[in-house]
C-alpha cells in the first residue's frame, strides 16, 4: 500500500529514517552498500529500501532455531506491514525471539523506520519495491513450510524455483526501478534487460550458496545444494561435511558451478544491455558480478566450504582493486568483458605485487 503524499512521514522522520538505512546497510551487506552508494537520489533510496526490506524477510527465513510455523507467522506479519503501517510499529516486538547476528537484529527492530523510508519514495518506485518484496517473501514462506525441519533442496528444478524467489525477484525489482527512474532506460532497453534480469540475481545467489555450504548447514540448518547432486556421488545432505567423502562432495558441486558460470555470462549480458551512459546503474550492477566472478574462481580451487567452519572469500585487496578497475571500465562493454575475463582467471591486482 503506497502512502499518499499528504500522509508521508514528517521531514525529521524522513531524515532519521534515511540516516538509519544508510548506517545499517554496510553492517548487513558491505557488497551492496558499496554499489548503492554510487546510485543517484531517489533511485538510491529506492534500492536501499528494497534491499533492506528483502534482508528483513531473509533474516526471518534464515533463523534455523525457530520453527517453520513461527517463521511463516512472522513472514505473514511482515507482509501485513505493507497493508497497515501500524503493523510495522509492532513488528520489533513480534520478532523479539528471532536469533541472528546483532546487526540483523537491529535491522529487524528498525522495520518501522525502513517502512517510513519506503513512504518517502515516489509512488511508482514504492509500488515496485512492494510488488517484488511481496513476491520474494511469499516464496520464502513456501519453502519454509515445505521443509519444517530445515530447508533441504532436493532437485535442480526445485533449486531454480528457490533461487527465483530469493534472487530472481531482486533482478526484476532492480530492472523495474531502472525503467521507472532513469531517462536512459527506455522501453526498448527495458525489454532487453528483462531477458537476463533473473539470471543477474540468481548468479549472485548461487555463488553465495556455494561459498557458504558449511555455514548454512551449521548455523541456519539449511542445505541448498540439491540432494540429487550428492546422491549421484554416493553422498547426501547428512554427509556433506564428512571429511572422508570430501572428494565425492566436491564432485557433486560441478553442475552447480556450471550453472553459476552460465548465469554469470547472462549477468554480464544484462550489464552490457544497460545503456552506456547510465554509468551509475552499470557500476552498481558490475561490482557484485566482479566479486562473484572472483569468488567462483576461488570456489573452483577449494574445498573449504565443505569443511566445518569453512567458507570461501576473496581478499580485501582484490575487492579494492575490483572497485577501482570496475569504475574505470563501466563505460565500455569491451572493457567490462575483459575485466570479467581477467578476474575469472586470476586475482585482479593493480600495480606491482607485494613481496
N, C-alpha and C positions, 0 to 999 in steps of 0.2 A: 504494500500500500504506500504510494508516494504521497508525502505530506504536502499540502498546498503551501504556496509561498507565504501566505498570511500566518501559517502555523509553524513556520520554521523556528528553530531554536534562536534564542536571543544572541546578539553578537558576541557577548562574553562567553556564552556557552559554546558557540561555534569555534571561537578561538581556542578555548581549553580542549575541546574535542580534537581539533587538528593537532594541537601540541601533544596530546596523549597518543594519537595514532602515529605521529612521526617518532615519538620516543620509544614506542613498543615494537615497531616494525623491525628495527635492527636487532632486537633481542629474540624474536621468534623466526626471523629469516634474514640472515645477513645477505644472502644472494639476491633476494628480491628487493631488499632495502636499497642496494646499490642501483639496481635498474629503475626502481620507482623514483629515485632522486633525480633522474635525468628528464623525467616527463614534465610537461608544462601544466601550470594552473589547474583548471577544472579536471583535466584528464588525469593528472597526478592524484588528485583527491579521489577520483572515482576508482582508479586502480588500487590505491591504498585501502579504501574502504572495502572493495571487493575482496582483496587478498585477506584482510583481517577477518571478515565475515566467514570466508571459507576456512580460515585457520581455526576459528571458534568451533565450527562443526567438526573439523578434523580432530581437534583435541578431545572432543567427546567420543568420537569413534575410536580413538586410539587408546582409551583407558581400558587396559586389559584386566583391571581389578573389579570394574563394575559389571553387573550382569547385563546381558543383552537387553532384557526388558527395561532396565534402568536407562541404558544409553538410548534406546528408542524413545523412551519417555522424554528424555532431555532434548533429543533432536527435534521431537514434535513441539516442545516448548520453545525451542529456538526458532522454528518456523513461525510459531504464533507471534513472535515479536514483530514480524513484518505486518501482521494484521492489526496489532494494537500495541502501541509503544509502552503502555502500562506493563505489558509482559516483559519488555526489556528492562524496566525498572526492577522487576522482581527476580530477574534471571541470575544475578550474582548469588542470591540466596539459594536458588534452585540447584546450582551446580557446585555447592559448597562441598559435596562429598566426592567430587572428581579428583583423581590422583594424576598429577602431571608436574612437570618442571615449574618452578615458581614463576618464570616469565610467562608461561602459558596460562597459569592460574591468574596472573594479574590481567591478562587479556580477557579471560572469562569474566572476571569481576568488573571489567570495564565495558561489557557488552552494551549497556545502555549508552555509553559515550560513543561507541562506534556507530550505533543506530542514530544518535544525534548528528554525527557527521554525515551519515547517509542522507539525512533530511536536508542537508545543505546543498546537495548536488542538484544540477539541472534535472528536471523531471525525466527526460529521456535517458540520461545516464543512470539515474536511480532505478528506473524500471528495468534496465539491462542487468544491473547488479543483482536486483531482487530475483529476476527470472532465473538466472543461471545459478545463483546460490541455492534457490529452492530446488532446482534440478539435482544439483550435487548432493544436497542434504537428504533428499528423498532416496537417492541411490545408496548413500551410505547406510541409511536406516534399513533398506532392503537387505544389504549384505550382513549387517549386524544381526538381523533377525534370522537370516538363513543359516548362520553359524553361531548358535547361542553359546557354545563352549570356546569360542575364539575363531576368527576368520581363517579358513583353510581352503584356499582356491584349488579347484580340482583339475580344470582343463584350460587349454589356451582360449577357447571361445569365452569361457567364464572370466578369464583374466582380462580379455579385451573389454568385456562389458564393465568389469570393475574399474578399469583404467579410464573408460569413457566417463563414468560418473565422477571420479575423483580428479580427473585431469583434462579429459577432452572437453568437459564443460568449461574449464578455465580458458581453453583456446577459443571457444565460442564467445565467452564473456569479453575477452580482450578484443577480439575481432569486431564484435558489435560496437564496442566503445571506440575503436579506431574510426569506424564508419560514422558514428554519431557525432564525433567531436573534431575530427581532422578534415580540413578542407582538401587535403591532398589525397584522401582515401575516398574516391567516389564509388558509384555503384559497380562499375566495371572492375575496379581493383578489389572491392569487397567480394564480388562473386568469385574472383580468383583465389582470394585468401581463404574462403570457405572450404576449398578443396583440401587444404592441408592443415587447417586450424586445429583439428582434433589431434593429429599426429604431433603437432608442435607441443601441446600439453602432455600427451601420452609418452613422448620420448623422454621428457624430463622425469616423469613418474617412474618409468621402467628403470632408468639409471638409479634413482633413489632406492627403489626396491632391491636392485642387485647389490648395491653397496651396503645396505643395511639389513641383510638377511638375518644375521645373528642378533642385532638389536631388536628387530621386530618380533622374533620368536621369544627372546628372553625378557623383554620389557613390555611388549604390547600383546603378547600371546596371539600373534598373528603370523601366518605363513602365506605369502602372496605368490611365490613361485609355484606354478601348478604342480600338484601332486603327481599327475601323469608323467611329467618330465623326470621326476625322481624315480618313479617305479620302472621306467624304461631302462634304468641303470641299476636296478636292484636295491633302491633305497626308498625313503619315504620322508614325509614331514617330520616324523618322530625321530628320524636318524640324520637329519640334515646337518647337525653339528657333531656327528660321530667321526672322530679322527680316523678311525680305521676305514671309513667309507669316503674320505675326502676326495680321492681321485674320481670316484663314481659321482659324487655330488657336484664336483666341478664340471664333469662332463654333462650333467643334467642341465646346466645353465646355458649350454651352447645355443639352443633355439631361442632363448630369451635375449641373449646377447645379439643374435642375428636380427631379432625383432627391433631391438634398440637401435641398431645400425640403420635399418630401413626407415624407422621413424625419424631418426636424426637427419637422414637425407631429405625426407619430406619437410622437416622443420627448417632446414636450410632453404629449400624451395619456397617455403612460406615467407621467410625473411626477405628473400630476393624478389618476391612479388609485392612487397611493401614499397611504395614509391620512394625513389632515391632521396628526395628532398624532405621526406618525413623522417629526418635524421634521428630525432629523439625516440620515436617509436622503433625504428630499426635497431638502435643501440640497446634499448630496453629488451628487445627480443633476442638480440645476438649474444649478449653477455651470458645468460643462463645456458644457452646452447653451447657456447665455448666451454663453460665449466663442465657441462655434461659430457662433451666430447673428450675432454681431458680425463674426467673420472672414468669413463668407459675404457679408455686406453689403459688405465691402471687396473681396472677390474679384470681385463683380459690377461693380465700378467700375475694376478694374485689369487690366493685362496683365503685371504684374511677374513672375508665376510662370512666364511664357513667355519670360523673358529669362535668359541665362546668369548664374548667381549670384543670381538674383532669388527673391523669395518675398513672401508677404503676412502681415502681423502686425497685431494691434491694439495700441494704446498701453498702457503700464503704467498710466497714469492711468485709462483706461477699465476695465482689469482691476480696479483697486482700487474703482472706482465700482460695478462689477457685483457684486463680492463683497459690498459693503455693502448695495446695493439688493436683491440676492438673499436675503441674510439676513433682511431685513425683510419680504419678500414671500412667504416659504416657506409660511406657514400658510394662505394663501388661493389657491385656483385662479384666481380672478378677477384677483388681483394678479400672479400668475406669468404669466398670459396677457398682461396689459397690459405687463409688463416685457419679455417676449419681443418683443411687437409694437413697443414703443418702441425697443428695441435694434436691431431689424431695419431700422428706417427711418433712424436717425441715431445718432451716437456718444452713448452714455449718460454724462451728466456730473451730478455733484452740486454744487450751489452755483453761484455766478457763474463765468462763463467767464473765463479769464485773458486779459489784454490781449495 
